[in-house]
Amino acid sequence: MTVAMSIGAVTVPLGDVWGIVWHHVTGHGASGDLATDQIVWDFRTPRVVLAALAGAGLAVSGAVLQTVVANPLADPIVLGFSYGATLGAVLVITLGAGASFAGLGVSAAAFLGAVAAGALVFALGRRRGRMAPTRLVLAGVAVGYVFLSATSYVQLQATPTELRTVMFWMLGSVAGARWSLLPTVAVVVLAGTLLLTLFGRRLDVLLAGDDSATALGVDVDRLRAVLLVLSALLTGTVIAVAGSIGFVGLMVPHLVRLTLGADHRRLLPLTALLGALYLVLVDLLSRTLDRPNELPLGILTALLGAPFFLWLLRRNKGLD
């Protein structure tokens, strides 16, 4: 994170970065010249912190969803959460001219869109009062395409300027990070990760199958509902401030499982840490590969994630 704060259009020595951050956090030490202080503290630090929080939130959500729906390919996109958030944001950007629509800002509308998509998936994924993993995945795919088609229709009504904003937002970016955004995201991501880690033993039981979990005294349907709500909250909060970013929730949990196993009490904290590191590095690449232009995060996560996905398919015989 310190390296990411150091590198950019203007390179700031690592020692100066530490000095500026230390000065603002503790009130001691020198903050350097005003321009450097503003670059590091006002622009780069909130951006890097938001990238870390977004990566952690998406990775943890993906790890939980893969266990809850018993599908190694599950992630927030597969279950439709991302498409719901995208529709909400696009409605505000186009119909509200980027300011507000029905009293909502882009972030609030994206969050509500993710919640709406999650509620639909939960409702359609139930059969006779029980939540079926296969039905959840199929419902997520169907709901996702409905929201995606609605988003495409809204885009057709957009002006060229609005369309550029929409496309950049749909592909994900933390360029708009500011300090006022971080407290809510930090609380949701950190509290959500902690709560889900406390469910670690029950998540391990879910891996053994519904019958085994029920025999061990676990209310499988209630557990799935709670875990899905927490995952939707994590995903909706992240997408609301960083846009739709793919492959993080799919790729990072598998990397941790391949290295350290599937014990969720270790898996989830380490997945959060690796997800944070991964998205900080991707964001650093996004603003340095094509200076002074900036690439959306979704382009790079897809370029890095798709080859990993294909490698995983060839390596994991269990997927057959």
N, C-alpha and C positions, 0 to 999 in steps of 0.2 A: 504493500500500500504506500509506503514511503517512496519507493522508486516511482510508482505511478504519479505521485504528487510532484515528483521532481522533473519528470520528462514531459515535454510539450513544445509548443511554439517557442517558448522561452525556457531554457533549461536552468533549473535552480539547484545548486549543490545540496547534497543530502543533509549536510550539517545545518544549512540554513533552513531547510524544511523542518527539521527537528526543533530548531530554535523558535521558529514562528509558531508551530503547533504548541510547544511547551509554554510559550508566552501567553497564548490565548487561553489555554486550559488552566494554567496555574496563576497567571498574572505576574510571573517573575521572568527575568531575562529580557533580552532585546528582541524586537520583532523585525529588525532590518528596515530597509527603505520601504516607503509606502506602496510603491508599485509592486514590488516582490511580495510584500505581505498580502496585498489584495489578490494577487494571482494564486498564491498558495492557499490562503484561508477562505477567501470568498468564492473562488471558482473551483479549484481542484480538490480541496479536502471534502466538501459536501458531495462532489461527484463520485469520488473514490469510495466514500462511505456508503452512498446509495447503491453503487455497483456491488459492493460486498453484501449489503443487506438483501438486494434483489437476488443475487446468486444463491445466497443461503436459503432464502425463502422458497425459491423455485425448486432447488435441489431436494430440500426436505419434503416439500409437497409431493414431488415425483416419487420419492422413496416410499412414502406412506401409501400413495395411490397404487403403486405396483403391488404392494402386499394386500391392500384392502380388496382390490378387484381380481387378485390372483392372476395378474397378467404382467409379464416382464416388459411389455411395450407401452404400458400405461404412463401417461403424464398429463399435466393440466390441459394440453391441447387436445389430446385424445378424448378427454371427458367433457370437452366443450366450454370449459371455463374461460379460456383465452378468447374464443370467438364471441362470447357474450360480452366480455369487457371491451373488445374491439368495436362492437356495434354501438355500445353506449358512448364511447369516446367519439366515434365517427359522427354520430348524430349531433353531438355538441359542436364539433369542428365545422360541420357543413351547415346545419340548420341554424346554429347559434352563432355563426361567423367567428368561431374560435373563442367566444367569450362565455356565453351561458345560454342554455336552452332549458326552459321550464325551471329556471332558478338553479341549475346544476352547472358546475364547472366540469372540465374534461376528466379530472381524477375521480370526482364523485360519481359521474355517470358511468365511467369504466368499472368502478367498484360495484355499483348497482347492477350493471350488465352481467358481471361475473356471478353475482349472487343469484340473479334471475335464471341464468343458465344452469347453475348448480341445483336450484330448486326444481327446475324441470327435469333434470337428469335423475334426481332423487325420486321424484314422483313416478317417472316412467320406468325406473329400474326396480320398482317393487312389484311383487306378484303375490297375491293372497296375503298381504301384510308382511311379506319377507323380502329382504333385499338380496337380489341374485347378482353375483359378480358379472356373469356374462351379459345379463340384461343391462347392467350399468354401463358397460363398455359400448354395447350397441346403441343404447339410448344417448350416450355421450357423442358418438359419431353422428347420429341423426340430428340431434339438437345443434351440434357444431355446424353442420352443413346448412341448416335452416338459418342460423344467425349469420353465417358467411354469405349466403345468398342475399339476405337483407342488407348486409354491409355493402355488397357489390352494387345493389340497386341504388343505395344512398350515394355511393361514389359517383354514379352516373350523373347525379344532379349537382355535383360539386364544380366549383370554378377551378381553373388550373392552379391557382395559388393554394386553395383549400386542399386540392387533390395531392399536392406535394407534401403538405403538412400531414395529411392522412396517411400517405404511404410511409413517410418517415416514422410516424408514430406506430404504425402497424408492425414495422420491422424492429422496433425497440430502440430506445436511446436513454441515456442518463444525462444528456447534455443540459437539460433543464433543472438539474438538481440545485436545491437551495436549502439553507439551514431550516427554514420553516417546515419543509416536507419531512425532515428526518425523524423527529420525535415519534410521530404516529407509526411510521414504518418500522422503526427500531423496536418499539414496544410490541407490535404485532408479531414481528419475525422472531424476536428473542423469546417472548412469552409463548408463542406457538411452538417453537422448537423445544422449549423446556417441557411444555405440557405433553407433546407427542412423545418425547423421550421417556416421560413417566409412564406412558402406555407401552413402553418397549417390550415388557414381558408378554403382554396380551397380544401384541403384534407378532411376536415369535410363535405364540400358540396358533394364531390365524394361519401361519404358514403350514401347519400340520393338517389343515382342512377343517371345514365347519363341524363335522361330526366329532372329531377329536377335541375341538375347542369347546363344543357344547358339553361333552363328557367331563371336561375339566371345570365346568361351572361358569363358562363365559357366555354372556348373552350376546351372541354373534351379531344379531340385527342392530341392537342398540349400539354396540361397539362400532360397527361400520358407519352408522349414522353420525356418531360423534366425530369419528376420524375424518369422514368426508366433509363435515361442516368446518372443522379446523383447517383442512387442506384447502377448501374453497376460500376461507378467510385469508389464508396466507397468499394464495394465488391472486385473489382479487385485489388485495392491498398492493402487491408488487406491480401487477400490470397497470394499476391505476396511476402509478407514478413513473413507471419505466417503459410502458408499452408492452407489446406482445413479443416475448423472446422465447424462441423455440430451442429444443434439444437439451437445455440445461437439466430439466427434471427427468429426462430420459437417460442421459449420458453419465452424469456425475454419480448417482446411486450405484450404477453398475460397476463403475471404477472402484468404488469403495468395497462393494461386495466381493469383487474378484480378488481384492487384496487382503481384506480383513474378515470376510465371512458375513453372515446375515444376522448376527445378534444386534437387534435394533437399539439396545442401550448404548452400544458403541457406534453402530451404523449411523444413526441420525445426527449426533454431534459432529462426527467426522465428515459426514455428507455436507452439513452446513458449512464447515470450515473449507472443504474443497470447493464447494459451489461458490463461496465468497471469493476465494483465490482465483478461480477460473474466470469469473465474470470481470473481476478487476483487471486481469491480464487481457481479456478480450476487449474491454473498453480502452485499455492503453493502446492496443493495436488499432482500434477503430479510429483513433484521433492522430495516429502517427504514420500509418502506412501510406496515406495519400494526402499529406499536408499541402495546403491548409484546409482541404476538404475533410469532411468527417463521414465515415461509413456507419450506417445503422448496425446495431449489435446483431440483429437477426441474420444478416448476411454472413457474418463471420462465424456465429454459432452454428449455422447450417453447414458452412464449408468445413468446419472442424468436426461437427457432430455426425454428419452423414457417413463419412468414411468409417468412423468408429462404429456406427450402427451396422454397417455392412460387415465389418470385422467381427462384431459380436454375433451376427447371424451365422457366419462361417465357423466360429469357434465353439459356440454353445450348442452342443448336440441335443440338449434337453428341449430346445425350442422345436425340434422335429415332432 
